[in-house]
Structure formats: C-alpha cells, structure tokens
Amino acid sequence: MDWQATIRDSFDEPWVRYLLLPGLIALALSVAGWRGERRRKGRSDPDAVSWVPWVAVTFWSSFAAMLLLALAFKAWLESR
C-alpha cells in the first residue's frame, strides 16, 4: 500500500478542505487566545485592557473548532 498516495489523496476530500483544516486553524487560534489571556493575567496590572479581546477570541474559536472538528469526524466516519 502506498501510504504517500493515500495521504495525498486524502487532501482531495471535501470534508478535509472545508471542515478539518479550518477546524485545526480555529484550534490554533484558540490556543493563541488562551496564551494571550494567560499573559494578560500575569501582568502587574491585569485590568489593563489590550486591543484584542482574548476571552472572546478564545471562546468563539474554541466553539468553531469543536463544531468543525466534530463535523469533520462525522464526515470521516461516513466516508469510510
């Protein structure tokens, strides 16, 4: 079995392009938002508001990541 061809062909699936990859990007954005919020809490003045609302970024990107990755998992199960 040619595993490289299998991996290459899997990127042609629509559920990978429209659900899995955006879900992974949203997950990375969620981790970045979480780190930004932790960095803000570690400051000497944690009430100083930055121009990026890290709590909202973390919440919405986590929500999008869970939704997209769950749909990608469902599509993957249906494609097998």
N, C-alpha and C positions, 0 to 999 in steps of 0.2 A: 504494500500500500504506500502510495506516495503522499507522505504527510505534508510536504510543502504545497502540493497541488490542492490538498484538502483545505489547508489554511487559506490559500489564495482564493479558492472558490467560495469559501465561507463569507468573504467580504462582498461578494456579489449578491448575497441575500438581502432583500429589502429590510428585514427586521434588524439586521446588523447596522445598516446605514441610518435608519430612521429611529431606532429605539435604543440599541445597545451603545453606540458611540456617543449620542447626545446624553444618555444616562451616565456614562462614565465621565463626560465633561462636567455634568451637573454635580456629580460626586466630588470631583476635584475642586470645583468652585465651593462646594460645601465645606470641604476641609480647609480651603484658604480662608473662608469666612470664619470658621471656628478658630483658626490660628490668629486671625486679626482681632477677634473678640478677646481671646486669652491675652494677647499682647496689650490690649487696651486696659484690661483688668489689672495687669501687673505694673501699670504706671504709678507714679507718685500721686497723680490727680486722676483717678479713674472716671470722674464725672466729666472730664474734658471730652467733648463730643467731636468725633472726626467727621469728615465729609462723607464717609462711607458708612451706611447703617449696617454694621456687621451682623447684628442679630437678625435683621430682615433678610440679608443675603444668605445667611446660614439656613434660616427656616425655609425660605422658598426654594433654594437649590436642593436642600435635603428632600423636600416634598416632591420636586420634579424628578430627582434621582430615584427615589423609591418607586414612583409611578412608572417612569420609563423602564427601569430595570425589571420591575415586575411584569410589565407588558412584553419586554424582550424575552424574559424567561418563559412566559406563556407561548409566545410565538415560536421559540426554540423547541418547546415540547410538541407543539403542533406540527412542526416541520420534520420531525424525526420519524 
